[in-house]
Amino acid sequence: MKVYKCVFSGDELCSDSYPHLVPFDDDAFKDVAFEVKGTRVTKAAEDFGIADNSEEGEGGVEDAAETVIDIINAFHLSETSLTKKDFTTYIKGYLKRVVDYLQEHNPSRVEAFKTESAALVKKILGSFDDFQFFMSESNDFEASLVYAYYKDEETAPRFIYLKDGLKEEKY
């Protein structure tokens, strides 16, 4: 299995157990990002045996289930609120960090990344109100954010990841 981690925080953000799709079904973004379809799953409550006394008969704790989005739950993502101005400030700094990272680790990718990421940011800003933003487990605001949106009538979001801000690790 491959796990994708943020190059800045080291936090796990996704794995290859989720099929990678072309963002927005638009080939213009296939080299700069990938999209993963989230799924609503029911997560059973953990049973620690609290208040379970066989002498009380049926007086045990009832099972409580929670519906979660699989990717948010699996990678401990937390939603953060951003205004358009906040996002613009964040993304300028983040893209600069990725460019600096690429200049050191993959210089031949820098120019293509600048062009492709600018187009992706324009797409996100064009429908900004349709997006949710998620931070990784460390809550490092300078690290990779995950961008989520609902496609058509789907009941779970799709998540967008910038490829150049991730490193792949095999397990």
C-alpha positions in Angstrom: 0.0 0.0 0.0 1.1 3.6 -0.8 0.5 6.4 1.6 0.6 10.0 0.6 2.1 12.4 3.1 2.5 16.2 3.2 6.1 17.1 2.3 6.1 19.8 5.0 4.3 18.3 8.0 4.8 14.6 7.3 1.1 14.0 8.0 -0.7 11.2 6.1 -3.4 12.6 3.9 -4.4 9.8 1.6 -3.5 6.3 0.4 -3.8 4.3 -2.8 -6.7 2.3 -1.3 -8.8 5.2 -2.7 -8.9 5.4 -6.5 -7.3 8.5 -7.8 -9.5 10.4 -10.3 -8.8 13.4 -12.6 -9.9 16.5 -10.7 -13.2 17.9 -11.9 -13.1 15.4 -14.8 -10.8 17.9 -16.5 -7.5 16.7 -18.0 -6.0 20.2 -17.5 -5.5 19.3 -13.8 -4.3 15.6 -14.1 -0.6 16.4 -13.7 -1.0 18.8 -10.8 -3.6 17.2 -8.6 -5.7 14.1 -8.0 -9.3 13.7 -6.8 -10.6 11.0 -4.4 -14.3 10.3 -3.9 -15.3 10.2 -0.3 -17.9 7.7 1.1 -20.2 8.0 4.0 -19.6 5.1 6.4 -21.1 4.1 9.7 -18.6 3.9 12.5 -19.7 1.8 15.5 -19.1 3.2 18.9 -16.4 1.6 20.9 -17.6 -0.7 23.6 -15.4 -0.5 26.7 -17.8 -2.5 28.9 -18.7 0.5 31.0 -22.1 0.0 32.8 -22.2 -3.5 31.6 -23.2 -5.6 34.6 -24.6 -9.0 33.9 -26.5 -8.9 37.2 -28.5 -5.9 35.8 -29.9 -7.9 32.9 -30.5 -5.6 30.0 -29.2 -2.5 31.7 -26.0 -2.2 29.5 -25.0 0.8 27.4 -26.7 0.9 24.0 -24.5 0.9 20.9 -24.3 4.3 19.3 -23.2 4.6 15.7 -21.9 7.6 13.9 -21.9 8.4 10.2 -18.6 9.8 9.0 -16.8 10.5 5.8 -14.2 7.7 5.3 -11.3 9.9 4.3 -11.8 12.5 7.0 -12.0 9.8 9.6 -9.1 7.6 8.3 -6.7 10.5 8.0 -7.9 12.6 11.0 -8.7 15.6 8.9 -10.3 18.6 10.5 -12.3 21.2 8.7 -11.2 24.8 8.8 -13.1 27.9 7.8 -11.5 30.2 5.3 -12.7 33.4 3.6 -11.7 33.9 0.0 -9.1 36.4 1.2 -7.7 33.9 3.8 -7.5 31.2 1.1 -5.7 33.6 -1.3 -3.2 34.5 1.3 -2.7 30.8 2.3 -2.4 29.5 -1.2 0.2 32.1 -2.3 2.4 31.1 0.6 1.8 27.4 0.1 2.5 27.5 -3.6 5.8 29.4 -3.0 6.8 26.7 -0.4 6.0 24.0 -3.0 8.0 25.8 -5.7 11.0 26.1 -3.3 10.6 22.4 -2.5 10.5 21.5 -6.2 13.6 23.6 -7.0 15.5 21.5 -4.5 14.0 18.1 -5.3 12.6 18.2 -8.9 13.7 21.4 -10.7 12.4 20.3 -14.1 8.8 20.3 -12.6 8.8 23.9 -11.4 7.5 25.8 -14.5 4.8 23.2 -15.2 3.7 23.3 -11.6 3.4 27.1 -11.6 1.2 27.1 -14.7 -0.9 24.1 -13.6 -1.4 25.1 -10.0 -2.4 28.7 -11.1 -5.2 27.1 -13.3 -6.3 24.9 -10.4 -6.4 27.9 -7.9 -8.4 29.9 -10.5 -10.9 27.0 -10.7 -11.2 26.8 -6.9 -11.6 30.6 -6.5 -14.2 30.6 -9.3 -16.5 28.4 -7.2 -15.1 29.2 -3.8 -18.4 28.9 -1.9 -18.7 25.3 -3.0 -15.5 24.2 -1.3 -14.6 23.0 2.2 -11.1 23.0 3.5 -9.4 20.4 5.7 -6.2 20.5 7.7 -4.1 17.5 8.4 -3.7 15.9 11.8 -1.0 18.3 13.0 -3.2 21.3 12.2 -0.2 23.0 10.6 -1.7 25.9 8.6 1.4 26.2 6.4 1.2 22.5 5.4 -1.0 21.0 2.7 -4.7 21.6 2.9 -7.2 19.2 1.3 -9.9 20.8 -0.8 -13.4 19.2 -0.8 -16.5 19.8 -2.9 -19.7 18.0 -3.7 -20.2 16.8 -7.3 -23.7 16.9 -8.6 -26.0 15.2 -6.2 -23.4 13.0 -4.4 -23.9 12.6 -0.6 -20.2 12.7 0.2 -17.5 15.1 -0.9 -14.7 14.6 -3.3 -11.2 15.6 -2.1 -8.6 17.4 -4.2 -4.9 16.9 -3.4 -2.0 18.8 -4.9 0.5 16.1 -6.0 3.7 18.2 -5.8 3.0 18.8 -2.1 2.9 15.1 -1.3 5.5 12.4 -1.0 4.6 8.8 -1.5 5.7 6.1 0.9 5.2 2.3 0.5 4.2 0.2 3.4 
